[in-house]
Amino acid sequence: MTGLGTPNQMREFVKDGTVAQFALWNPEELGYLAAWTGAALASGQITGQEGETFEAGELGEYEVGADGTVLLGPPTVFDESNIDDFDF
């Protein structure tokens, strides 16, 4: 199955067993990384060139990829054990 649902939309279906798990990038971490990336660019620490690295606070070190991309990494997997930890 494919689609898009947030923890709040999917909670009922995870808890009743309809869906065992689903994955999304955690928006809190994505925003956090975007802020650190912007700060690194604004301060001149990075220019957006492929291969440059910078520290993104609690998330650790990141590398600028092709076309200036910075990827958060693997998505967060939501299941019955953690779905109540998220409210979005």
N, C-alpha and C positions, 0 to 999 in steps of 0.2 A: 504494500500500500504506500502511496506517496501523498503528500499534501503538506499543509502548514498549519500548525496549531501551537498555541502557547500553553504553558503549564495550566493556566486557569481554564482554558478551553478543553484541555485533554484530561484533566484530573479525574473526572467521573469515569472516563473510559479506561484509564490506567487502573484505577481502584477496582473496577468491576471485572477486570481481566480481558476486556475487549482488545486492548492494546497493551503489550508487555512493556514496551519502551519506545521512545522516540528521541530524536536528537535535534538540537538547535545550538547556535552560538549563544552563549550567555550575554544578554545585552549589557549587563553591568560591566563584564570584562571587556566587551567590545568597545564600549564607551571609554573605559579606563585606558585601553591601549591606544585608542584614537587620540585621547588627550596627551598622552606621553609622546606619541609620534608627532603630533602638532608642535609640542614644546621643543622636541629635538630638532625639528625643521626650523622653527622660529629662532632658536638660539644658535643655529649654524652647526650644531653637533653633527647633523646629517644634512645632505643635500637632496636625497632621494635617489641617489645612484645605487644600482644593484651591487650588493655585497657589503654595503655599509652596515654597521651594527650600532645598537644603542640599548641602554637599560630602560625598561618600562616598569619601574617600581617593583611592586610585589609580583608582577608577572615574569620578571627576569629579563634576559637578553633577547632581542629580536634582530632579525636581519632584513634589510630591504631586498625584495626580490625583483624579478623582471618587471619592467614597466613601472617601477616605483611602488610596487605593492608591498604591504606589510600584512601578513596573515596571522590571525589570532592563534590558529592551530586547530586541533581536533575539537569538534563540537562537544557540548555537555550532553550526556545521555541522561534523560529523565526516566525514572521508573518508580515503582511503588516505594522504594526505599528513600527517595529524595524529593519527590514531587511536591510535598508539602513545605519544603524549604524555599520555594519560589512563588512569588506573587506578582505575576505579569501575564 
